[in-house]
């Protein structure tokens, strides 16, 4: 079972859900089959960062959401949830991350770029660093979002772009990985380098551990936790070498050497 979920309280989620319903006939609580697997479309009553849906045989969940930032800049984003620091202000537990789904997340990002170009939209498409909840679900979770203010959340063209991306990634062919499964390390919350690495098709990236998260913890644990919570295992650490604290560089080299995970500097 695969889940596609939106919150009834989220205008961006409702916007995306409406376009998905028009495109492929999805309706809340309706189950369809695709690629030989059942997919259920759910309306969740409260915030998705606190989502607690469990059940037998759930393969993964895709959460349709709004993205909010102080800049208010329009963007379309994907990311994996998790709290890399000692706080959990937006759901989940401190120093705990969800299971990432690199193949799905990367296919969605590529779908967003393709949809943006098809619709001739002037908008940023980006992968975000791992942040907020939920963190304790027993299956992989991926967010796809419209940002970053009230006007963008209800923009019909943006809702259509995200819905198109989901159709491309989930409903247009077998769900097979395209690139090497990777965890991104370093840089800022919105990483152009990791976005480009995914769009190139060379890497399928799930968790992104930004520089600010590394600065809070003086050991390799944030990276190790994310590697351990990567669906199918992690083949590569893609590291923004200039965007990593100097004290971390030796730790990353040692971790790569001890685990056999490829170290790629970008």
C-alpha positions, 0 to 999 in steps of 0.5 A, spaced: 500 500 500 502 506 498 499 513 501 498 520 498 496 524 504 494 531 504 491 535 510 484 538 510 487 544 514 492 546 508 490 550 502 496 548 498 495 540 500 487 541 498 490 545 491 494 539 489 489 534 491 484 537 487 488 537 481 490 530 482 483 528 482 481 531 476 487 528 472 487 521 474 480 520 478 483 520 485 478 521 491 479 521 498 479 514 501 478 511 494 483 506 493 486 505 486 491 500 483 497 502 479 504 498 477 501 492 481 500 496 487 494 499 491 494 507 492 490 510 497 488 517 497 487 520 504 485 527 507 488 528 514 484 532 519 490 535 522 497 537 521 501 533 517 508 534 521 504 530 526 501 525 522 500 518 525 497 513 520 499 506 521 497 500 518 500 493 515 503 493 508 504 501 507 510 501 503 511 509 503 507 515 504 507 522 499 505 528 503 502 534 499 503 540 503 505 548 503 512 551 504 512 557 508 518 562 508 520 569 511 522 571 504 515 569 501 519 567 494 515 562 490 518 555 490 516 548 489 520 543 493 521 536 496 524 534 502 524 528 507 522 529 514 526 529 520 529 533 526 537 533 526 537 537 532 535 537 539 529 540 538 522 538 535 518 544 534 514 542 528 512 535 530 516 528 531 522 527 536 529 530 537 535 527 533 530 523 530 529 522 522 524 519 518 526 513 513 527 517 506 525 514 499 531 517 495 528 514 488 521 517 489 524 524 492 528 524 486 523 522 481 518 528 484 524 533 483 525 531 476 517 531 475 517 538 478 522 541 473 519 538 467 512 540 469 515 547 471 518 547 464 511 545 460 507 550 464 512 556 462 512 557 470 518 562 473 519 559 479 524 555 483 524 548 484 529 545 489 530 540 494 530 542 501 534 539 507 531 534 512 527 538 517 520 537 521 516 531 523 513 526 522 519 522 524 517 515 528 512 512 522 515 505 520 515 507 513 518 512 508 515 519 508 516 524 502 514 531 502 512 535 496 510 542 497 508 549 494 511 555 497 511 560 500 505 564 502 498 564 502 497 566 494 502 561 492 498 556 496 492 557 492 495 558 485 492 554 480 498 553 476 502 551 481 497 546 484 497 543 477 505 543 476 505 539 483 500 534 480 503 533 474 510 532 477 506 526 482 503 523 475 510 523 472 513 520 478 508 515 481 503 514 475 507 514 469 511 507 469 515 502 474 518 505 480 525 504 479 531 508 482 535 512 476 541 514 480 545 512 486 542 512 492 545 518 496 545 522 503 547 530 501 551 533 507 553 540 508 551 547 505 544 551 506 537 549 507 536 550 499 542 547 496 543 548 488 548 543 488 544 537 491 538 539 486 543 539 480 546 532 482 538 530 483 536 533 476 542 530 473 540 523 474 546 521 477 544 521 484 537 519 488 538 523 494 533 522 500 536 526 507 540 532 506 544 534 512 545 541 512 551 545 515 547 548 520 545 541 523 552 539 523 554 545 527 550 543 533 553 536 534 560 535 534 560 528 532 558 524 526 551 522 529 547 526 524 550 523 518 550 516 521 542 517 523 540 519 516 544 513 512 541 508 517 534 511 515 535 511 508 530 506 504 535 500 500 541 503 503 546 509 502 551 508 496 554 515 496 555 521 501 555 527 496 558 532 500 558 540 499 565 540 501 566 548 502 559 548 506 562 543 511 565 545 518 572 544 517 572 540 524 567 535 520 571 533 514 576 528 517 570 525 521 566 524 514 573 521 511 573 516 516 566 515 516 566 513 509 572 509 509 569 505 515 563 504 512 565 503 504 560 508 502 563 512 496 565 520 498 563 525 493 565 532 493 561 537 490 
